[in-house]
Amino acid sequence: MKKALALSVVTAATLLMAGCAKHTYSIVTQDGRTIISEGKPKETSAGLVGFVDANGVKQQINRADVKEITQIR
């Protein structure tokens, strides 16, 4: 009984941690800067790319200034 309970607790913890994992993205601008984003950047209808930077601050950049967005593994 204790073994089954322990196994279910470990399984639940693993699933919670996997579901909460955020990916990190690299945003390279046209002028060569690299910005690190916590979570996937989102493009708005106004032509901006919104993201949360590595310091936890919400930022936006003009889509025309973005050269490439890639996920960091």
C-alpha positions in Angstrom: 0.0 0.0 0.0 2.8 2.4 0.9 4.6 1.6 -2.3 1.6 2.4 -4.4 1.0 5.7 -2.6 4.7 6.6 -3.0 4.6 5.8 -6.7 1.4 7.8 -7.3 3.0 10.8 -5.4 6.1 10.6 -7.6 4.1 10.3 -10.8 1.9 13.3 -9.9 5.0 15.4 -9.0 6.6 14.5 -12.3 3.5 15.4 -14.3 3.2 18.7 -12.5 6.8 19.6 -13.1 6.5 18.7 -16.8 3.4 20.8 -17.2 4.9 23.8 -15.6 8.1 23.8 -17.6 8.6 27.0 -19.7 10.7 27.1 -22.8 13.3 29.7 -23.4 13.5 31.5 -26.7 16.2 33.6 -28.4 15.0 36.7 -30.3 17.6 38.0 -32.8 17.0 41.5 -34.0 17.9 43.0 -37.4 20.8 45.0 -35.8 22.3 41.8 -34.3 21.2 42.0 -30.7 20.0 38.8 -29.0 17.2 38.9 -26.4 16.4 35.9 -24.2 12.6 35.3 -23.6 11.1 33.2 -20.9 8.2 31.5 -22.6 7.1 31.8 -26.2 6.9 35.3 -27.6 3.5 36.3 -28.9 2.8 38.5 -31.9 0.1 41.1 -31.6 -2.3 42.4 -34.2 -0.5 45.8 -33.9 2.7 44.3 -35.4 4.6 43.9 -32.1 6.2 40.9 -30.5 5.5 40.7 -26.8 7.6 38.6 -24.4 8.9 38.3 -20.9 12.6 38.9 -20.7 15.2 36.9 -18.7 14.7 39.4 -15.8 10.9 38.7 -15.7 10.0 42.1 -17.2 7.3 42.3 -19.9 8.7 43.7 -23.2 7.6 44.5 -26.7 9.5 44.9 -29.9 8.4 45.9 -33.4 8.0 42.8 -35.5 9.9 44.5 -38.4 13.0 44.6 -36.0 12.9 40.9 -35.4 15.1 38.8 -37.7 14.6 35.4 -36.0 12.9 33.7 -33.0 14.2 30.2 -32.0 13.6 27.9 -29.1 16.6 27.2 -26.9 16.7 23.6 -25.7 
